[in-house]
Amino acid sequence: MYRYLFFDADGTLFDFEQAEHNAFWKMAKSLDLPLEREHEQCYIRCNTAVWRQFEKGEVTIEELKVKRFADFASETGISLDAEKASESYQHQLSKQGILFDESSTVLETLKERGYILFLATNGITQVQRGRIAVSHTERYFDDIFISEEVGYQKPDPRFFTHMFEVTGLSNQKQRSLMIGDSLSSDIAGGIASGMDTLWLNRESKPLDPKIQPTYVRNSLSSLLEFLTGPL
């Protein structure tokens, strides 16, 4: 039976798409950039590509912060200062603690049932700590692991090794479960570290035959049926 639950943040508990949308347009307004609707989709593509490079260890987190905006400027021809855009965007994003509707109920219920919860997220410390504070979710977690603070990012097994060492749960992997929406990050990393994994597949995406989660669920609320309690 599982007792220790490691949750991913963005796309799992937090509505990152809405947060990203809000932060992008607030950034554009603050810098007086002449952007159109299609520019947002271009930025999302650039940002996603750079985060994939980060997951593979091809760029550092410091490089990521600026490169996504430099790539965006290059693709769109928009004249902008990539460093200023990055600073403004991070500031705006740190205020966007937008949870999915069911997130608080699920976390509260699991906590009441006796599960020990942790947050395990790739991201920038300023942004993630800000959003956690705004959403008032820190109270649910016994510890929070952010890739910029850890020094490694999911799916790097060293990220997971660090978590187990800090929590003292290295000998409790059989009772630990990684829960996340990303096959390439949360699930692949959990598998590589020897954890069972639960893929939150809200959009019914096809499975990758190379990455086989222990479980698949299509909603966060379904965890309450899957993880019965109290412990």
JONOR-V648279 format. One record per residue. RES is the residue in three letters. SS is DSSP state (alpha for helix, beta for strand, coil for the rest). Layout:
BEGIN
RES/SS
RES/SS
END
This chain:
BEGIN
MET/coil
TYR/coil
ARG/coil
TYR/beta
LEU/beta
PHE/beta
PHE/beta
ASP/coil
ALA/coil
ASP/beta
GLY/coil
THR/coil
LEU/coil
PHE/beta
ASP/coil
PHE/alpha
GLU/alpha
GLN/alpha
ALA/alpha
GLU/alpha
HIS/alpha
ASN/alpha
ALA/alpha
PHE/alpha
TRP/alpha
LYS/alpha
MET/alpha
ALA/alpha
LYS/alpha
SER/alpha
LEU/coil
ASP/coil
LEU/coil
PRO/coil
LEU/coil
GLU/coil
ARG/alpha
GLU/alpha
HIS/alpha
GLU/alpha
GLN/alpha
CYS/alpha
TYR/alpha
ILE/alpha
ARG/alpha
CYS/alpha
ASN/alpha
THR/alpha
ALA/alpha
VAL/alpha
TRP/alpha
ARG/alpha
GLN/alpha
PHE/alpha
GLU/alpha
LYS/coil
GLY/coil
GLU/coil
VAL/coil
THR/coil
ILE/alpha
GLU/alpha
GLU/alpha
LEU/alpha
LYS/alpha
VAL/alpha
LYS/alpha
ARG/alpha
PHE/alpha
ALA/alpha
ASP/alpha
PHE/alpha
ALA/alpha
SER/alpha
GLU/alpha
THR/alpha
GLY/coil
ILE/coil
SER/coil
LEU/coil
ASP/coil
ALA/alpha
GLU/alpha
LYS/alpha
ALA/alpha
SER/alpha
GLU/alpha
SER/alpha
TYR/alpha
GLN/alpha
HIS/alpha
GLN/alpha
LEU/alpha
SER/coil
LYS/coil
GLN/coil
GLY/coil
ILE/coil
LEU/beta
PHE/coil
ASP/coil
GLU/coil
SER/alpha
SER/alpha
THR/alpha
VAL/alpha
LEU/alpha
GLU/alpha
THR/alpha
LEU/alpha
LYS/alpha
GLU/alpha
ARG/alpha
GLY/coil
TYR/coil
ILE/beta
LEU/beta
PHE/beta
LEU/beta
ALA/beta
THR/beta
ASN/coil
GLY/coil
ILE/coil
THR/alpha
GLN/alpha
VAL/alpha
GLN/alpha
ARG/alpha
GLY/alpha
ARG/alpha
ILE/alpha
ALA/alpha
VAL/alpha
SER/alpha
HIS/coil
THR/coil
GLU/alpha
ARG/alpha
TYR/alpha
PHE/coil
ASP/coil
ASP/beta
ILE/beta
PHE/beta
ILE/beta
SER/alpha
GLU/alpha
GLU/alpha
VAL/alpha
GLY/coil
TYR/coil
GLN/coil
LYS/coil
PRO/coil
ASP/coil
PRO/alpha
ARG/alpha
PHE/alpha
PHE/alpha
THR/alpha
HIS/alpha
MET/alpha
PHE/alpha
GLU/alpha
VAL/alpha
THR/alpha
GLY/coil
LEU/coil
SER/coil
ASN/coil
GLN/coil
LYS/alpha
GLN/alpha
ARG/alpha
SER/beta
LEU/beta
MET/beta
ILE/beta
GLY/beta
ASP/coil
SER/coil
LEU/alpha
SER/alpha
SER/alpha
ASP/alpha
ILE/alpha
ALA/alpha
GLY/alpha
GLY/alpha
ILE/alpha
ALA/alpha
SER/coil
GLY/coil
MET/coil
ASP/beta
THR/beta
LEU/beta
TRP/beta
LEU/beta
ASN/coil
ARG/coil
GLU/coil
SER/coil
LYS/coil
PRO/coil
LEU/coil
ASP/coil
PRO/coil
LYS/coil
ILE/coil
GLN/coil
PRO/coil
THR/coil
TYR/beta
VAL/beta
ARG/beta
ASN/coil
SER/coil
LEU/coil
SER/coil
SER/coil
LEU/alpha
LEU/alpha
GLU/alpha
PHE/alpha
LEU/coil
THR/coil
GLY/coil
PRO/coil
LEU/coil
END
